[in-house]
Amino acid sequence: MSSAQICPVAKLEKLLLSTDRSAFSEGAVREAIAFAGKCQSRLYAMSVLETNPEYETIGASVYKKEETEALAYLDALKTRATKEGLSFCETALLYGREPYRLIVDEATDRKVDMIVIGRRGHSGLIKVLMGSVAGHVIGHALCKVLVVPRAARIECRNVLIATDGSDHSIAAAAEAIVIAKRCGSRVVALSSAFSESELEEAKANVQKVADMAQKEGIPVEAVTPFGRSHENIIETAGGRGVDLIVMGTYGKTGLKKLLMGSSTEKVIGHASCAVLVVRAQ
């Protein structure tokens, strides 16, 4: 059986797809349906219609039109999922002022194993910015979050594990190794050193991941480049044909949510491939 037919993740009974109905969500929609098919997962697809007092100025008819279009979009998405072989796809249009909170709450209520979301929305920003839906979802969700750029396709041939030695990056490494073993992937373990004084720690970080991979018989390359972490991750992923980056929600800073300036958010904002963000339990 080829890796294209294998469920990459060990436990993926329920998936939550969040889409803003823009073209930027197409990658997330495509990969969520693909994952649900491979893993025989229940797929919950949702979208948010924002409610804000400022919107009253646009008029009830305009708002109603957007609501009608949103419901039609979700119906079409469900039809597409059914045609692609999914046995379960449930859709929901939710209303509120904070889309990220609705997504996180829906994931919690449904007890989903992973949220799949697009990188950019209607704003068309070139990178993820603080305040973005994806950034806030990653910062607050209790489950894994898969962020998929519009054109990205996940084949799990080459997986990059970014580690800084934190509990969250070790959890990410364990998740990535499961994926690699199931799919027959090659693994690149990366830890950056910003200065010579950090090099030994970076080497220890990647050696820990390399030992985990080798124990499972997975080919692994350990790299400890100098420089900014997010730049090294993006450059290495591009140079080695990586189609999935796996990293922790946040690192040794111990932040309780994703903040502007974190390597995770910068990688998500600039990487051309999908990024799976994992938090330690």
C-alpha positions as a Markdown table, in Angstrom:
| # | Residue | x | y | z |
|---|---|---|---|---|
| 1 | Met | 0.0 | 0.0 | 0.0 |
| 2 | Ser | 1.4 | 3.4 | -1.0 |
| 3 | Ser | 1.8 | 6.3 | 1.5 |
| 4 | Ala | -1.0 | 8.1 | -0.4 |
| 5 | Gln | -3.4 | 5.4 | 0.9 |
| 6 | Ile | -2.2 | 5.2 | 4.5 |
| 7 | Cys | -3.7 | 7.2 | 7.4 |
| 8 | Pro | -0.6 | 9.2 | 8.5 |
| 9 | Val | -1.9 | 9.8 | 12.1 |
| 10 | Ala | -2.4 | 7.1 | 14.6 |
| 11 | Lys | -5.6 | 8.4 | 16.2 |
| 12 | Leu | -7.7 | 10.6 | 14.0 |
| 13 | Glu | -11.3 | 9.6 | 14.7 |
| 14 | Lys | -12.7 | 13.2 | 14.4 |
| 15 | Leu | -11.5 | 16.1 | 12.3 |
| 16 | Leu | -12.7 | 19.7 | 12.4 |
| 17 | Leu | -12.3 | 21.6 | 9.2 |
| 18 | Ser | -12.6 | 25.4 | 9.6 |
| 19 | Thr | -13.1 | 27.3 | 6.3 |
| 20 | Asp | -13.7 | 31.0 | 5.7 |
| 21 | Arg | -15.1 | 30.2 | 2.3 |
| 22 | Ser | -12.3 | 32.0 | 0.5 |
| 23 | Ala | -10.0 | 30.5 | -2.1 |
| 24 | Phe | -7.3 | 30.5 | 0.6 |
| 25 | Ser | -9.1 | 27.7 | 2.4 |
| 26 | Glu | -8.9 | 25.4 | -0.6 |
| 27 | Gly | -5.8 | 23.6 | 0.6 |
| 28 | Ala | -7.3 | 23.0 | 4.0 |
| 29 | Val | -10.6 | 21.7 | 2.4 |
| 30 | Arg | -8.7 | 19.4 | 0.1 |
| 31 | Glu | -6.4 | 17.9 | 2.7 |
| 32 | Ala | -9.1 | 17.6 | 5.4 |
| 33 | Ile | -11.2 | 15.5 | 3.0 |
| 34 | Ala | -8.2 | 13.5 | 2.0 |
| 35 | Phe | -7.2 | 12.8 | 5.7 |
| 36 | Ala | -10.8 | 11.9 | 6.6 |
| 37 | Gly | -10.9 | 9.4 | 3.7 |
| 38 | Lys | -7.6 | 7.8 | 4.5 |
| 39 | Cys | -8.3 | 7.6 | 8.2 |
| 40 | Gln | -12.0 | 6.9 | 8.1 |
| 41 | Ser | -12.6 | 9.9 | 10.3 |
| 42 | Arg | -15.7 | 11.8 | 11.0 |
| 43 | Leu | -15.4 | 15.2 | 9.3 |
| 44 | Tyr | -17.0 | 18.2 | 10.8 |
| 45 | Ala | -16.8 | 21.2 | 8.6 |
| 46 | Met | -17.6 | 24.7 | 9.9 |
| 47 | Ser | -17.6 | 28.3 | 8.9 |
| 48 | Val | -18.3 | 31.5 | 10.8 |
| 49 | Leu | -20.5 | 34.4 | 9.9 |
| 50 | Glu | -19.2 | 37.2 | 12.0 |
| 51 | Thr | -21.7 | 39.3 | 14.0 |
| 52 | Asn | -20.6 | 42.8 | 14.8 |
| 53 | Pro | -22.7 | 45.9 | 15.5 |
| 54 | Glu | -20.7 | 47.7 | 12.8 |
| 55 | Tyr | -22.2 | 45.3 | 10.2 |
| 56 | Glu | -25.7 | 46.7 | 10.9 |
| 57 | Thr | -24.7 | 49.6 | 8.6 |
| 58 | Ile | -24.5 | 47.2 | 5.6 |
| 59 | Gly | -28.2 | 46.4 | 5.9 |
| 60 | Ala | -30.1 | 43.2 | 6.6 |
| 61 | Ser | -30.4 | 42.2 | 3.0 |
| 62 | Val | -26.7 | 42.2 | 2.4 |
| 63 | Tyr | -26.1 | 40.2 | 5.6 |
| 64 | Lys | -28.8 | 37.7 | 4.6 |
| 65 | Lys | -27.2 | 37.3 | 1.2 |
| 66 | Glu | -23.9 | 36.5 | 2.8 |
| 67 | Glu | -25.6 | 34.0 | 5.1 |
| 68 | Thr | -27.3 | 32.3 | 2.1 |
| 69 | Glu | -24.1 | 32.1 | 0.3 |
| 70 | Ala | -22.3 | 30.6 | 3.3 |
| 71 | Leu | -24.9 | 27.9 | 3.7 |
| 72 | Ala | -24.8 | 27.1 | 0.0 |
| 73 | Tyr | -21.0 | 26.8 | 0.3 |
| 74 | Leu | -21.2 | 24.4 | 3.2 |
| 75 | Asp | -23.8 | 22.3 | 1.3 |
| 76 | Ala | -21.5 | 22.1 | -1.7 |
| 77 | Leu | -18.6 | 21.1 | 0.5 |
| 78 | Lys | -20.6 | 18.3 | 2.0 |
| 79 | Thr | -21.6 | 17.1 | -1.5 |
| 80 | Arg | -18.0 | 17.2 | -2.5 |
| 81 | Ala | -16.9 | 15.2 | 0.6 |
| 82 | Thr | -19.6 | 12.6 | -0.1 |
| 83 | Lys | -18.6 | 12.3 | -3.8 |
| 84 | Glu | -15.0 | 11.7 | -2.6 |
| 85 | Gly | -16.1 | 8.7 | -0.5 |
| 86 | Leu | -16.6 | 10.1 | 3.0 |
| 87 | Ser | -19.3 | 8.3 | 4.9 |
| 88 | Phe | -19.7 | 11.1 | 7.5 |
| 89 | Cys | -19.5 | 14.8 | 7.0 |
| 90 | Glu | -21.5 | 17.2 | 9.1 |
| 91 | Thr | -21.5 | 21.0 | 8.4 |
| 92 | Ala | -22.3 | 24.0 | 10.6 |
| 93 | Leu | -22.5 | 27.7 | 10.2 |
| 94 | Leu | -21.8 | 29.5 | 13.4 |
| 95 | Tyr | -22.4 | 33.1 | 14.4 |
| 96 | Gly | -20.2 | 35.3 | 16.6 |
| 97 | Arg | -17.7 | 38.1 | 17.0 |
| 98 | Glu | -14.6 | 36.0 | 17.6 |
| 99 | Pro | -14.2 | 33.3 | 15.0 |
| 100 | Tyr | -11.2 | 31.7 | 16.6 |
| 101 | Arg | -13.2 | 31.2 | 19.9 |
| 102 | Leu | -16.0 | 29.5 | 18.0 |
| 103 | Ile | -13.6 | 27.2 | 16.3 |
| 104 | Val | -11.8 | 26.3 | 19.5 |
| 105 | Asp | -15.0 | 25.7 | 21.4 |
| 106 | Glu | -16.4 | 23.6 | 18.5 |
| 107 | Ala | -13.3 | 21.5 | 18.6 |
| 108 | Thr | -13.6 | 21.0 | 22.3 |
| 109 | Asp | -17.3 | 20.2 | 22.2 |
| 110 | Arg | -16.8 | 17.7 | 19.4 |
| 111 | Lys | -13.7 | 16.2 | 21.1 |
| 112 | Val | -11.9 | 16.3 | 17.8 |
| 113 | Asp | -8.4 | 15.0 | 17.3 |
| 114 | Met | -7.2 | 17.7 | 14.9 |
| 115 | Ile | -8.3 | 21.0 | 13.5 |
| 116 | Val | -7.5 | 21.7 | 9.8 |
| 117 | Ile | -7.4 | 25.4 | 8.8 |
| 118 | Gly | -6.2 | 27.5 | 6.0 |
| 119 | Arg | -3.3 | 29.9 | 6.4 |
| 120 | Arg | -4.9 | 33.1 | 5.2 |
| 121 | Gly | -8.4 | 34.5 | 4.9 |
| 122 | His | -10.3 | 37.2 | 3.3 |
| 123 | Ser | -7.7 | 39.8 | 4.2 |
| 124 | Gly | -5.2 | 38.2 | 1.8 |
| 125 | Leu | -2.2 | 39.0 | 4.1 |
| 126 | Ile | 1.1 | 37.7 | 3.0 |
| 127 | Lys | 1.8 | 36.2 | 6.4 |
| 128 | Val | 0.0 | 35.3 | 9.5 |
| 129 | Leu | -0.3 | 38.2 | 11.8 |
| 130 | Met | -1.2 | 38.5 | 15.5 |
| 131 | Gly | -4.9 | 38.6 | 15.7 |
| 132 | Ser | -5.4 | 36.2 | 12.8 |
| 133 | Val | -7.9 | 33.4 | 13.2 |
| 134 | Ala | -5.2 | 30.7 | 12.5 |
| 135 | Gly | -2.8 | 32.2 | 15.0 |
| 136 | His | -5.4 | 32.4 | 17.8 |
| 137 | Val | -6.7 | 28.9 | 17.1 |
| 138 | Ile | -3.2 | 27.5 | 17.4 |
| 139 | Gly | -2.6 | 29.4 | 20.6 |
| 140 | His | -5.8 | 28.2 | 22.3 |
| 141 | Ala | -6.8 | 24.8 | 20.9 |
| 142 | Leu | -6.2 | 21.8 | 23.0 |
| 143 | Cys | -5.7 | 19.4 | 20.1 |
| 144 | Lys | -3.4 | 19.3 | 17.1 |
| 145 | Val | -3.8 | 22.0 | 14.5 |
| 146 | Leu | -2.9 | 21.5 | 10.8 |
| 147 | Val | -2.4 | 24.7 | 8.8 |
| 148 | Val | -2.5 | 24.2 | 5.1 |
| 149 | Pro | -1.4 | 26.9 | 2.5 |
| 150 | Arg | -3.6 | 27.1 | -0.5 |
| 151 | Ala | -1.4 | 25.1 | -2.9 |
| 152 | Ala | 0.2 | 22.7 | -0.4 |
| 153 | Arg | -0.3 | 18.9 | -0.7 |
| 154 | Ile | 0.6 | 16.6 | 2.1 |
| 155 | Glu | 2.3 | 13.3 | 0.9 |
| 156 | Cys | 4.5 | 12.8 | 4.0 |
| 157 | Arg | 7.5 | 11.8 | 1.9 |
| 158 | Asn | 9.8 | 14.2 | 3.7 |
| 159 | Val | 9.0 | 15.4 | 7.2 |
| 160 | Leu | 10.8 | 18.1 | 9.1 |
| 161 | Ile | 10.8 | 18.1 | 12.9 |
| 162 | Ala | 11.7 | 21.4 | 14.5 |
| 163 | Thr | 12.9 | 21.1 | 18.1 |
| 164 | Asp | 14.2 | 23.3 | 20.8 |
| 165 | Gly | 14.1 | 20.6 | 23.5 |
| 166 | Ser | 10.9 | 21.9 | 25.1 |
| 167 | Asp | 8.1 | 19.5 | 26.1 |
| 168 | His | 6.0 | 20.7 | 23.2 |
| 169 | Ser | 8.7 | 20.1 | 20.6 |
| 170 | Ile | 9.3 | 16.6 | 22.1 |
| 171 | Ala | 5.6 | 15.9 | 21.7 |
| 172 | Ala | 5.8 | 17.2 | 18.2 |
| 173 | Ala | 8.7 | 14.9 | 17.5 |
| 174 | Ala | 6.9 | 11.9 | 18.8 |
| 175 | Glu | 3.9 | 12.7 | 16.6 |
| 176 | Ala | 6.1 | 13.2 | 13.5 |
| 177 | Ile | 7.9 | 9.9 | 14.1 |
| 178 | Val | 4.5 | 8.1 | 14.1 |
| 179 | Ile | 3.7 | 9.8 | 10.8 |
| 180 | Ala | 7.0 | 8.9 | 9.3 |
| 181 | Lys | 6.8 | 5.3 | 10.4 |
| 182 | Arg | 3.3 | 4.9 | 9.0 |
| 183 | Cys | 4.1 | 6.6 | 5.7 |
| 184 | Gly | 7.7 | 5.5 | 5.1 |
| 185 | Ser | 8.9 | 9.1 | 5.3 |
| 186 | Arg | 12.4 | 10.5 | 5.6 |
| 187 | Val | 12.9 | 12.8 | 8.6 |
| 188 | Val | 15.0 | 15.9 | 9.0 |
| 189 | Ala | 15.5 | 16.9 | 12.7 |
| 190 | Leu | 16.4 | 20.5 | 13.1 |
| 191 | Ser | 17.5 | 22.7 | 16.0 |
| 192 | Ser | 18.9 | 26.2 | 15.4 |
| 193 | Ala | 21.8 | 27.8 | 17.2 |
| 194 | Phe | 21.8 | 31.5 | 17.2 |
| 195 | Ser | 25.4 | 31.7 | 18.5 |
| 196 | Glu | 28.3 | 29.3 | 19.1 |
| 197 | Ser | 27.3 | 29.1 | 22.8 |
| 198 | Glu | 24.0 | 27.5 | 21.8 |
| 199 | Leu | 25.5 | 24.9 | 19.4 |
| 200 | Glu | 26.0 | 22.1 | 21.9 |
| 201 | Glu | 22.4 | 22.4 | 23.2 |
| 202 | Ala | 21.1 | 22.4 | 19.6 |
| 203 | Lys | 23.1 | 19.2 | 18.9 |
| 204 | Ala | 21.7 | 17.6 | 22.0 |
| 205 | Asn | 18.2 | 18.5 | 20.9 |
| 206 | Val | 18.5 | 16.9 | 17.4 |
| 207 | Gln | 20.3 | 13.9 | 18.8 |
| 208 | Lys | 17.3 | 13.2 | 21.1 |
| 209 | Val | 15.0 | 13.3 | 18.1 |
| 210 | Ala | 17.4 | 11.2 | 16.0 |
| 211 | Asp | 17.6 | 8.6 | 18.7 |
| 212 | Met | 13.8 | 8.4 | 18.7 |
| 213 | Ala | 13.6 | 8.0 | 14.9 |
| 214 | Gln | 16.4 | 5.5 | 14.7 |
| 215 | Lys | 14.7 | 3.3 | 17.4 |
| 216 | Glu | 11.8 | 3.0 | 14.9 |
| 217 | Gly | 14.0 | 2.3 | 12.0 |
| 218 | Ile | 13.3 | 5.7 | 10.3 |
| 219 | Pro | 16.1 | 7.3 | 8.2 |
| 220 | Val | 16.9 | 10.7 | 9.8 |
| 221 | Glu | 19.2 | 13.6 | 9.1 |
| 222 | Ala | 20.1 | 15.9 | 12.0 |
| 223 | Val | 21.0 | 19.5 | 11.2 |
| 224 | Thr | 22.0 | 22.4 | 13.5 |
| 225 | Pro | 22.2 | 25.5 | 11.4 |
| 226 | Phe | 23.2 | 28.9 | 12.8 |
| 227 | Gly | 20.7 | 31.7 | 12.6 |
| 228 | Arg | 17.1 | 32.5 | 13.3 |
| 229 | Ser | 15.1 | 29.4 | 13.9 |
| 230 | His | 12.1 | 30.2 | 11.6 |
| 231 | Glu | 14.4 | 31.2 | 8.7 |
| 232 | Asn | 16.4 | 27.9 | 9.0 |
| 233 | Ile | 13.3 | 25.8 | 9.2 |
| 234 | Ile | 11.8 | 27.4 | 6.1 |
| 235 | Glu | 15.0 | 27.3 | 4.1 |
| 236 | Thr | 15.7 | 23.7 | 5.1 |
| 237 | Ala | 12.1 | 22.6 | 4.3 |
| 238 | Gly | 12.3 | 24.2 | 0.9 |
| 239 | Gly | 15.8 | 22.7 | 0.1 |
| 240 | Arg | 14.9 | 19.2 | 1.0 |
| 241 | Gly | 11.5 | 18.9 | -0.6 |
| 242 | Val | 9.7 | 18.7 | 2.8 |
| 243 | Asp | 5.9 | 18.6 | 2.5 |
| 244 | Leu | 5.1 | 18.6 | 6.2 |
| 245 | Ile | 6.7 | 20.5 | 9.1 |
| 246 | Val | 5.9 | 19.3 | 12.6 |
| 247 | Met | 6.6 | 21.6 | 15.5 |
| 248 | Gly | 5.4 | 22.5 | 19.0 |
| 249 | Thr | 2.8 | 25.1 | 19.9 |
| 250 | Tyr | 5.4 | 27.1 | 21.7 |
| 251 | Gly | 8.9 | 26.6 | 23.1 |
| 252 | Lys | 10.9 | 27.2 | 26.2 |
| 253 | Thr | 9.4 | 30.6 | 26.8 |
| 254 | Gly | 6.4 | 28.8 | 28.4 |
| 255 | Leu | 3.9 | 31.1 | 26.8 |
| 256 | Lys | 0.3 | 30.1 | 27.3 |
| 257 | Lys | -0.7 | 31.2 | 23.8 |
| 258 | Leu | 0.9 | 31.9 | 20.5 |
| 259 | Leu | 2.4 | 35.3 | 20.4 |
| 260 | Met | 3.6 | 37.5 | 17.5 |
| 261 | Gly | 7.3 | 36.9 | 17.1 |
| 262 | Ser | 7.3 | 33.2 | 17.9 |
| 263 | Ser | 9.1 | 30.8 | 15.5 |
| 264 | Thr | 6.0 | 28.8 | 15.1 |
| 265 | Glu | 3.9 | 31.6 | 13.8 |
| 266 | Lys | 6.6 | 32.9 | 11.5 |
| 267 | Val | 7.1 | 29.4 | 10.0 |
| 268 | Ile | 3.4 | 29.1 | 9.4 |
| 269 | Gly | 3.4 | 32.5 | 7.8 |
| 270 | His | 6.1 | 31.8 | 5.3 |
| 271 | Ala | 6.5 | 28.1 | 4.7 |
| 272 | Ser | 5.1 | 26.8 | 1.4 |
| 273 | Cys | 4.2 | 23.4 | 2.9 |
| 274 | Ala | 1.7 | 22.4 | 5.6 |
| 275 | Val | 2.6 | 22.8 | 9.2 |
| 276 | Leu | 1.3 | 20.5 | 12.0 |
| 277 | Val | 1.4 | 22.1 | 15.4 |
| 278 | Val | 1.4 | 19.9 | 18.4 |
| 279 | Arg | 1.1 | 20.7 | 22.1 |
| 280 | Ala | 2.2 | 18.5 | 25.0 |
| 281 | Gln | -0.6 | 17.0 | 27.0 |
